[in-house]
Amino acid sequence: MKSLFLKYKGIHPGVIIERELKKRSLKQRPFSLLLNEHPQTFNAITKGRRGVSTQLALKIEREFGFEEGTLVLLQAFYDIAKAKELETTMT
């Protein structure tokens, strides 16, 4: 798992989710409905316009067979990277 974080550190988890959907030949809408998530919300996550909540991340991880907490940590790394980027533009 450590190598996964180093490889994807700072990338929005939606990119990983979208890649995994394509890899498994799954469509976003049916997958989002399987998770009891609104399709538009799920689409915004996969496009990086919205963060993934802990609750939804756990559902996705369970369906994909990811280690618990993977997407949550990727979201945290992404948020940190964005905060640092904002900080450097403000100075």
N, CA, C and O atoms as a Tinker XYZ file with bonds, in Angstrom:
   364  protein
     1  N      0.828000   -1.190000    0.000000    73     2
     2  CA     0.000000    0.000000    0.000000    64     1     3
     3  C      0.869000    1.248000    0.000000    63     2     4     5
     4  O      0.469000    2.260000   -0.576000    81     3
     5  N      2.024000    1.218000    0.614000    73     3     6
     6  CA     2.892000    2.385000    0.658000    64     5     7
     7  C      3.265000    2.847000   -0.738000    63     6     8     9
     8  O      3.263000    4.047000   -1.015000    81     7
     9  N      3.586000    1.907000   -1.622000    73     7    10
    10  CA     3.972000    2.275000   -2.979000    64     9    11
    11  C      2.815000    2.931000   -3.718000    63    10    12    13
    12  O      3.035000    3.825000   -4.536000    81    11
    13  N      1.583000    2.501000   -3.443000    73    11    14
    14  CA     0.412000    3.103000   -4.073000    64    13    15
    15  C      0.312000    4.580000   -3.698000    63    14    16    17
    16  O      0.042000    5.426000   -4.551000    81    15
    17  N      0.531000    4.883000   -2.415000    73    15    18
    18  CA     0.444000    6.262000   -1.979000    64    17    19
    19  C      1.541000    7.118000   -2.601000    63    18    20    21
    20  O      1.294000    8.251000   -3.014000    81    19
    21  N      2.743000    6.576000   -2.664000    73    19    22
    22  CA     3.839000    7.333000   -3.262000    64    21    23
    23  C      3.585000    7.565000   -4.743000    63    22    24    25
    24  O      3.892000    8.632000   -5.273000    81    23
    25  N      3.031000    6.574000   -5.399000    73    23    26
    26  CA     2.768000    6.671000   -6.836000    64    25    27
    27  C      1.654000    7.672000   -7.137000    63    26    28    29
    28  O      1.745000    8.426000   -8.106000    81    27
    29  N      0.608000    7.685000   -6.316000    73    27    30
    30  CA    -0.573000    8.509000   -6.586000    64    29    31
    31  C     -0.729000    9.707000   -5.661000    63    30    32    33
    32  O     -1.759000   10.380000   -5.690000    81    31
    33  N      0.264000    9.978000   -4.853000    73    31    34
    34  CA     0.194000   11.085000   -3.895000    64    33    35
    35  C     -0.105000   12.398000   -4.622000    63    34    36    37
    36  O      0.619000   12.789000   -5.538000    81    35
    37  N     -1.169000   13.067000   -4.209000    73    35    38
    38  CA    -1.542000   14.348000   -4.800000    64    37    39
    39  C     -2.513000   14.242000   -5.967000    63    38    40    41
    40  O     -2.956000   15.264000   -6.491000    81    39
    41  N     -2.853000   13.024000   -6.385000    73    39    42
    42  CA    -3.819000   12.826000   -7.466000    64    41    43
    43  C     -5.201000   12.673000   -6.844000    63    42    44    45
    44  O     -5.356000   12.004000   -5.822000    81    43
    45  N     -6.189000   13.283000   -7.451000    73    43    46
    46  CA    -7.557000   13.181000   -6.939000    64    45    47
    47  C     -8.010000   11.719000   -6.997000    63    46    48    49
    48  O     -7.785000   11.044000   -8.001000    81    47
    49  N     -8.649000   11.222000   -5.924000    73    47    50
    50  CA    -9.078000    9.823000   -5.916000    64    49    51
    51  C    -10.087000    9.498000   -7.021000    63    50    52    53
    52  O    -10.232000    8.338000   -7.408000    81    51
    53  N    -10.775000   10.507000   -7.522000    73    51    54
    54  CA   -11.718000   10.282000   -8.616000    64    53    55
    55  C    -11.036000    9.737000   -9.856000    63    54    56    57
    56  O    -11.634000    8.965000  -10.606000    81    55
    57  N     -9.789000   10.132000  -10.080000    73    55    58
    58  CA    -9.018000    9.623000  -11.218000    64    57    59
    59  C     -8.816000    8.115000  -11.066000    63    58    60    61
    60  O     -8.948000    7.363000  -12.032000    81    59
    61  N     -8.499000    7.688000   -9.862000    73    59    62
    62  CA    -8.285000    6.271000   -9.585000    64    61    63
    63  C     -9.597000    5.500000   -9.732000    63    62    64    65
    64  O     -9.617000    4.399000  -10.281000    81    63
    65  N    -10.680000    6.080000   -9.244000    73    63    66
    66  CA   -11.991000    5.435000   -9.337000    64    65    67
    67  C    -12.385000    5.273000  -10.809000    63    66    68    69
    68  O    -12.824000    4.200000  -11.224000    81    67
    69  N    -12.228000    6.332000  -11.583000    73    67    70
    70  CA   -12.586000    6.277000  -13.003000    64    69    71
    71  C    -11.732000    5.239000  -13.740000    63    70    72    73
    72  O    -12.245000    4.479000  -14.561000    81    71
    73  N    -10.446000    5.213000  -13.446000    73    71    74
    74  CA    -9.541000    4.236000  -14.064000    64    73    75
    75  C     -9.970000    2.807000  -13.713000    63    74    76    77
    76  O     -9.957000    1.920000  -14.567000    81    75
    77  N    -10.346000    2.598000  -12.463000    73    75    78
    78  CA   -10.761000    1.264000  -12.022000    64    77    79
    79  C    -12.078000    0.851000  -12.694000    63    78    80    81
    80  O    -12.252000   -0.313000  -13.056000    81    79
    81  N    -12.989000    1.790000  -12.858000    73    79    82
    82  CA   -14.245000    1.493000  -13.552000    64    81    83
    83  C    -13.970000    1.047000  -14.987000    63    82    84    85
    84  O    -14.533000    0.057000  -15.455000    81    83
    85  N    -13.102000    1.785000  -15.679000    73    83    86
    86  CA   -12.766000    1.420000  -17.058000    64    85    87
    87  C    -12.088000    0.063000  -17.124000    63    86    88    89
    88  O    -12.382000   -0.747000  -18.003000    81    87
    89  N    -11.179000   -0.180000  -16.191000    73    87    90
    90  CA   -10.449000   -1.445000  -16.141000    64    89    91
    91  C    -11.401000   -2.627000  -15.977000    63    90    92    93
    92  O    -11.169000   -3.704000  -16.526000    81    91
    93  N    -12.472000   -2.413000  -15.217000    73    91    94
    94  CA   -13.441000   -3.479000  -14.954000    64    93    95
    95  C    -14.639000   -3.437000  -15.903000    63    94    96    97
    96  O    -15.583000   -4.214000  -15.754000    81    95
    97  N    -14.598000   -2.527000  -16.875000    73    95    98
    98  CA   -15.682000   -2.359000  -17.855000    64    97    99
    99  C    -17.024000   -2.075000  -17.174000    63    98   100   101
   100  O    -18.061000   -2.617000  -17.557000    81    99
   101  N    -16.978000   -1.214000  -16.158000    73    99   102
   102  CA   -18.189000   -0.811000  -15.444000    64   101   103
   103  C    -18.576000    0.603000  -15.859000    63   102   104   105
   104  O    -17.718000    1.447000  -16.117000    81   103
   105  N    -19.864000    0.843000  -15.918000    73   103   106
   106  CA   -20.357000    2.185000  -16.226000    64   105   107
   107  C    -20.638000    2.932000  -14.928000    63   106   108   109
   108  O    -21.041000    2.343000  -13.925000    81   107
   109  N    -20.412000    4.253000  -14.974000    73   107   110
   110  CA   -20.556000    5.082000  -13.771000    64   109   111
   111  C    -21.954000    5.034000  -13.178000    63   110   112   113
   112  O    -22.108000    4.815000  -11.977000    81   111
   113  N    -22.974000    5.234000  -14.003000    73   111   114
   114  CA   -24.339000    5.341000  -13.488000    64   113   115
   115  C    -24.781000    4.084000  -12.729000    63   114   116   117
   116  O    -25.205000    4.196000  -11.579000    81   115
   117  N    -24.697000    2.892000  -13.335000    73   115   118
   118  CA   -25.110000    1.700000  -12.578000    64   117   119
   119  C    -24.268000    1.475000  -11.316000    63   118   120   121
   120  O    -24.778000    1.027000  -10.289000    81   119
   121  N    -22.977000    1.791000  -11.410000    73   119   122
   122  CA   -22.117000    1.619000  -10.237000    64   121   123
   123  C    -22.521000    2.574000   -9.124000    63   122   124   125
   124  O    -22.575000    2.185000   -7.957000    81   123
   125  N    -22.804000    3.821000   -9.480000    73   123   126
   126  CA   -23.214000    4.796000   -8.466000    64   125   127
   127  C    -24.541000    4.395000   -7.823000    63   126   128   129
   128  O    -24.724000    4.549000   -6.615000    81   127
   129  N    -25.452000    3.885000   -8.624000    73   127   130
   130  CA   -26.741000    3.445000   -8.083000    64   129   131
   131  C    -26.571000    2.217000   -7.188000    63   130   132   133
   132  O    -27.288000    2.067000   -6.199000    81   131
   133  N    -25.631000    1.343000   -7.531000    73   131   134
   134  CA   -25.316000    0.195000   -6.685000    64   133   135
   135  C    -24.865000    0.649000   -5.294000    63   134   136   137
   136  O    -25.142000   -0.011000   -4.293000    81   135
   137  N    -24.166000    1.790000   -5.251000    73   135   138
   138  CA   -23.663000    2.338000   -3.994000    64   137   139
   139  C    -24.671000    3.255000   -3.300000    63   138   140   141
   140  O    -24.375000    3.830000   -2.252000    81   139
   141  N    -25.862000    3.389000   -3.889000    73   139   142
   142  CA   -26.888000    4.316000   -3.391000    64   141   143
   143  C    -26.387000    5.752000   -3.404000    63   142   144   145
   144  O    -26.639000    6.515000   -2.472000    81   143
   145  N    -25.683000    6.112000   -4.454000    73   143   146
   146  CA   -25.134000    7.464000   -4.615000    64   145   147
   147  C    -25.763000    8.085000   -5.854000    63   146   148   149
   148  O    -26.009000    7.405000   -6.851000    81   147
   149  N    -26.018000    9.382000   -5.777000    73   147   150
   150  CA   -26.592000   10.090000   -6.914000    64   149   151
   151  C    -25.582000   10.085000   -8.071000    63   150   152   153
   152  O    -24.415000   10.417000   -7.861000    81   151
   153  N    -26.006000    9.716000   -9.283000    73   151   154
   154  CA   -25.070000    9.638000  -10.416000    64   153   155
   155  C    -24.318000   10.939000  -10.706000    63   154   156   157
   156  O    -23.141000   10.901000  -11.064000    81   155
   157  N    -24.978000   12.086000  -10.556000    73   155   158
   158  CA   -24.300000   13.357000  -10.816000    64   157   159
   159  C    -23.205000   13.625000   -9.781000    63   158   160   161
   160  O    -22.141000   14.149000  -10.111000    81   159
   161  N    -23.474000   13.264000   -8.548000    73   159   162
   162  CA   -22.467000   13.419000   -7.492000    64   161   163
   163  C    -21.270000   12.525000   -7.781000    63   162   164   165
   164  O    -20.121000   12.948000   -7.662000    81   163
   165  N    -21.550000   11.295000   -8.159000    73   163   166
   166  CA   -20.484000   10.343000   -8.463000    64   165   167
   167  C    -19.661000   10.830000   -9.660000    63   166   168   169
   168  O    -18.435000   10.717000   -9.663000    81   167
   169  N    -20.337000   11.368000  -10.668000    73   167   170
   170  CA   -19.639000   11.901000  -11.837000    64   169   171
   171  C    -18.727000   13.049000  -11.444000    63   170   172   173
   172  O    -17.595000   13.125000  -11.921000    81   171
   173  N    -19.196000   13.942000  -10.584000    73   171   174
   174  CA   -18.375000   15.076000  -10.136000    64   173   175
   175  C    -17.127000   14.584000   -9.400000    63   174   176   177
   176  O    -16.064000   15.196000   -9.501000    81   175
   177  N    -17.254000   13.500000   -8.674000    73   175   178
   178  CA   -16.099000   12.932000   -7.966000    64   177   179
   179  C    -15.094000   12.384000   -8.968000    63   178   180   181
   180  O    -13.897000   12.652000   -8.859000    81   179
   181  N    -15.574000   11.618000   -9.947000    73   179   182
   182  CA   -14.652000   11.022000  -10.916000    64   181   183
   183  C    -13.991000   12.064000  -11.809000    63   182   184   185
   184  O    -12.923000   11.815000  -12.368000    81   183
   185  N    -14.615000   13.225000  -11.947000    73   183   186
   186  CA   -14.020000   14.304000  -12.746000    64   185   187
   187  C    -13.150000   15.237000  -11.900000    63   186   188   189
   188  O    -12.565000   16.184000  -12.423000    81   187
   189  N    -13.066000   14.969000  -10.593000    73   187   190
   190  CA   -12.210000   15.758000   -9.711000    64   189   191
   191  C    -12.813000   17.076000   -9.275000    63   190   192   193
   192  O    -12.106000   17.926000   -8.732000    81   191
   193  N    -14.100000   17.265000   -9.499000    73   191   194
   194  CA   -14.761000   18.515000   -9.101000    64   193   195
   195  C    -15.317000   18.457000   -7.690000    63   194   196   197
   196  O    -15.754000   19.470000   -7.143000    81   195
   197  N    -15.299000   17.261000   -7.099000    73   195   198
   198  CA   -15.831000   17.077000   -5.755000    64   197   199
   199  C    -14.998000   16.024000   -5.039000    63   198   200   201
   200  O    -14.519000   15.073000   -5.656000    81   199
   201  N    -14.830000   16.198000   -3.750000    73   199   202
   202  CA   -14.071000   15.228000   -2.970000    64   201   203
   203  C    -14.916000   14.010000   -2.635000    63   202   204   205
   204  O    -16.145000   14.059000   -2.660000    81   203
   205  N    -14.240000   12.931000   -2.323000    73   203   206
   206  CA   -14.941000   11.703000   -1.941000    64   205   207
   207  C    -15.042000   11.667000   -0.413000    63   206   208   209
   208  O    -14.046000   11.834000    0.291000    81   207
   209  N    -16.248000   11.449000    0.078000    73   207   210
   210  CA   -16.461000   11.391000    1.531000    64   209   211
   211  C    -15.949000   10.053000    2.064000    63   210   212   213
   212  O    -15.777000    9.095000    1.311000    81   211
   213  N    -15.714000   10.006000    3.346000    73   211   214
   214  CA   -15.230000    8.784000    3.973000    64   213   215
   215  C    -16.239000    7.654000    3.796000    63   214   216   217
   216  O    -15.863000    6.521000    3.494000    81   215
   217  N    -17.502000    7.960000    3.983000    73   215   218
   218  CA   -18.550000    6.941000    3.863000    64   217   219
   219  C    -18.594000    6.359000    2.455000    63   218   220   221
   220  O    -18.663000    5.141000    2.290000    81   219
   221  N    -18.554000    7.216000    1.445000    73   219   222
   222  CA   -18.587000    6.740000    0.070000    64   221   223
   223  C    -17.291000    6.006000   -0.283000    63   222   224   225
   224  O    -17.316000    4.997000   -0.988000    81   223
   225  N    -16.174000    6.511000    0.204000    73   223   226
   226  CA   -14.889000    5.858000   -0.057000    64   225   227
   227  C    -14.903000    4.421000    0.460000    63   226   228   229
   228  O    -14.414000    3.513000   -0.212000    81   227
   229  N    -15.453000    4.218000    1.633000    73   227   230
   230  CA   -15.525000    2.864000    2.192000    64   229   231
   231  C    -16.382000    1.941000    1.335000    63   230   232   233
   232  O    -16.042000    0.773000    1.145000    81   231
   233  N    -17.497000    2.463000    0.816000    73   231   234
   234  CA   -18.358000    1.659000   -0.062000    64   233   235
   235  C    -17.614000    1.274000   -1.343000    63   234   236   237
   236  O    -17.665000    0.124000   -1.781000    81   235
   237  N    -16.926000    2.251000   -1.936000    73   235   238
   238  CA   -16.194000    2.003000   -3.180000    64   237   239
   239  C    -15.064000    1.002000   -2.936000    63   238   240   241
   240  O    -14.867000    0.074000   -3.720000    81   239
   241  N    -14.337000    1.197000   -1.859000    73   239   242
   242  CA   -13.234000    0.293000   -1.523000    64   241   243
   243  C    -13.724000   -1.142000   -1.348000    63   242   244   245
   244  O    -13.067000   -2.089000   -1.779000    81   243
   245  N    -14.867000   -1.287000   -0.719000    73   243   246
   246  CA   -15.444000   -2.617000   -0.513000    64   245   247
   247  C    -15.783000   -3.269000   -1.864000    63   246   248   249
   248  O    -15.492000   -4.444000   -2.087000    81   247
   249  N    -16.400000   -2.493000   -2.754000    73   247   250
   250  CA   -16.779000   -3.033000   -4.066000    64   249   251
   251  C    -15.567000   -3.378000   -4.929000    63   250   252   253
   252  O    -15.575000   -4.381000   -5.643000    81   251
   253  N    -14.527000   -2.548000   -4.862000    73   251   254
   254  CA   -13.329000   -2.770000   -5.678000    64   253   255
   255  C    -12.328000   -3.726000   -5.026000    63   254   256   257
   256  O    -11.394000   -4.193000   -5.677000    81   255
   257  N    -12.527000   -4.011000   -3.744000    73   255   258
   258  CA   -11.580000   -4.870000   -3.040000    64   257   259
   259  C    -10.301000   -4.146000   -2.648000    63   258   260   261
   260  O     -9.263000   -4.775000   -2.441000    81   259
   261  N    -10.377000   -2.821000   -2.546000    73   259   262
   262  CA    -9.224000   -2.031000   -2.100000    64   261   263
   263  C     -9.068000   -2.180000   -0.590000    63   262   264   265
   264  O    -10.014000   -2.520000    0.121000    81   263
   265  N     -7.865000   -1.920000   -0.125000    73   263   266
   266  CA    -7.626000   -1.901000    1.310000    64   265   267
   267  C     -8.396000   -0.726000    1.924000    63   266   268   269
   268  O     -8.421000    0.371000    1.366000    81   267
   269  N     -9.010000   -0.968000    3.059000    73   267   270
   270  CA    -9.818000    0.044000    3.732000    64   269   271
   271  C     -8.990000    1.293000    4.030000    63   270   272   273
   272  O     -7.900000    1.202000    4.596000    81   271
   273  N     -9.504000    2.441000    3.651000    73   271   274
   274  CA    -8.844000    3.707000    3.915000    64   273   275
   275  C     -8.016000    4.236000    2.755000    63   274   276   277
   276  O     -7.527000    5.364000    2.812000    81   275
   277  N     -7.852000    3.451000    1.715000    73   275   278
   278  CA    -7.014000    3.857000    0.582000    64   277   279
   279  C     -7.503000    5.160000   -0.047000    63   278   280   281
   280  O     -6.727000    6.103000   -0.200000    81   279
   281  N     -8.779000    5.216000   -0.410000    73   279   282
   282  CA    -9.310000    6.408000   -1.083000    64   281   283
   283  C     -9.370000    7.612000   -0.144000    63   282   284   285
   284  O     -9.186000    8.752000   -0.572000    81   283
   285  N     -9.628000    7.352000    1.134000    73   283   286
   286  CA    -9.664000    8.445000    2.117000    64   285   287
   287  C     -8.285000    9.092000    2.225000    63   286   288   289
   288  O     -8.165000   10.317000    2.262000    81   287
   289  N     -7.252000    8.260000    2.275000    73   287   290
   290  CA    -5.892000    8.796000    2.364000    64   289   291
   291  C     -5.501000    9.526000    1.075000    63   290   292   293
   292  O     -4.836000   10.560000    1.123000    81   291
   293  N     -5.912000    8.991000   -0.064000    73   291   294
   294  CA    -5.630000    9.683000   -1.321000    64   293   295
   295  C     -6.325000   11.045000   -1.356000    63   294   296   297
   296  O     -5.765000   12.018000   -1.861000    81   295
   297  N     -7.541000   11.111000   -0.820000    73   295   298
   298  CA    -8.259000   12.389000   -0.757000    64   297   299
   299  C     -7.510000   13.357000    0.152000    63   298   300   301
   300  O     -7.392000   14.542000   -0.163000    81   299
   301  N     -7.007000   12.859000    1.274000    73   299   302
   302  CA    -6.251000   13.717000    2.199000    64   301   303
   303  C     -4.975000   14.242000    1.542000    63   302   304   305
   304  O     -4.653000   15.422000    1.674000    81   303
   305  N     -4.247000   13.372000    0.836000    73   303   306
   306  CA    -3.038000   13.805000    0.129000    64   305   307
   307  C     -3.379000   14.857000   -0.934000    63   306   308   309
   308  O     -2.644000   15.828000   -1.114000    81   307
   309  N     -4.489000   14.654000   -1.628000    73   307   310
   310  CA    -4.915000   15.608000   -2.652000    64   309   311
   311  C     -5.251000   16.962000   -2.014000    63   310   312   313
   312  O     -4.848000   18.011000   -2.516000    81   311
   313  N     -5.986000   16.923000   -0.913000    73   311   314
   314  CA    -6.350000   18.164000   -0.212000    64   313   315
   315  C     -5.111000   18.907000    0.272000    63   314   316   317
   316  O     -5.058000   20.135000    0.200000    81   315
   317  N     -4.120000   18.178000    0.761000    73   315   318
   318  CA    -2.870000   18.794000    1.213000    64   317   319
   319  C     -2.151000   19.449000    0.038000    63   318   320   321
   320  O     -1.674000   20.578000    0.150000    81   319
   321  N     -2.075000   18.748000   -1.078000    73   319   322
   322  CA    -1.407000   19.287000   -2.265000    64   321   323
   323  C     -2.095000   20.560000   -2.744000    63   322   324   325
   324  O     -1.429000   21.525000   -3.119000    81   323
   325  N     -3.426000   20.565000   -2.734000    73   323   326
   326  CA    -4.175000   21.760000   -3.162000    64   325   327
   327  C     -3.966000   22.915000   -2.186000    63   326   328   329
   328  O     -3.843000   24.065000   -2.609000    81   327
   329  N     -3.926000   22.626000   -0.893000    73   327   330
   330  CA    -3.703000   23.673000    0.107000    64   329   331
   331  C     -2.308000   24.287000   -0.056000    63   330   332   333
   332  O     -2.140000   25.502000    0.047000    81   331
   333  N     -1.323000   23.440000   -0.309000    73   331   334
   334  CA     0.044000   23.956000   -0.533000    64   333   335
   335  C      0.099000   24.797000   -1.797000    63   334   336   337
   336  O      0.763000   25.833000   -1.833000    81   335
   337  N     -0.593000   24.353000   -2.824000    73   335   338
   338  CA    -0.634000   25.102000   -4.092000    64   337   339
   339  C     -1.281000   26.463000   -3.881000    63   338   340   341
   340  O     -0.797000   27.468000   -4.401000    81   339
   341  N     -2.370000   26.501000   -3.123000    73   339   342
   342  CA    -3.049000   27.759000   -2.826000    64   341   343
   343  C     -2.165000   28.669000   -1.979000    63   342   344   345
   344  O     -2.127000   29.881000   -2.189000    81   343
   345  N     -1.458000   28.081000   -1.026000    73   343   346
   346  CA    -0.577000   28.831000   -0.153000    64   345   347
   347  C      0.552000   29.511000   -0.951000    63   346   348   349
   348  O      0.892000   30.665000   -0.691000    81   347
   349  N      1.110000   28.805000   -1.896000    73   347   350
   350  CA     2.209000   29.371000   -2.684000    64   349   351
   351  C      1.719000   30.467000   -3.645000    63   350   352   353
   352  O      2.463000   31.396000   -3.960000    81   351
   353  N      0.474000   30.355000   -4.105000    73   351   354
   354  CA    -0.050000   31.404000   -4.995000    64   353   355
   355  C     -0.420000   32.670000   -4.217000    63   354   356   357
   356  O     -0.478000   33.757000   -4.791000    81   355
   357  N     -0.668000   32.529000   -2.919000    73   355   358
   358  CA    -1.064000   33.678000   -2.103000    64   357   359
   359  C      0.149000   34.461000   -1.602000    63   358   360   361
   360  O      0.006000   35.603000   -1.166000    81   359
   361  N      1.338000   33.864000   -1.658000    73   359   362
   362  CA     2.535000   34.560000   -1.162000    64   361   363
   363  C      3.333000   35.161000   -2.285000    63   362   364
   364  O      4.369000   35.780000   -2.045000    81   363
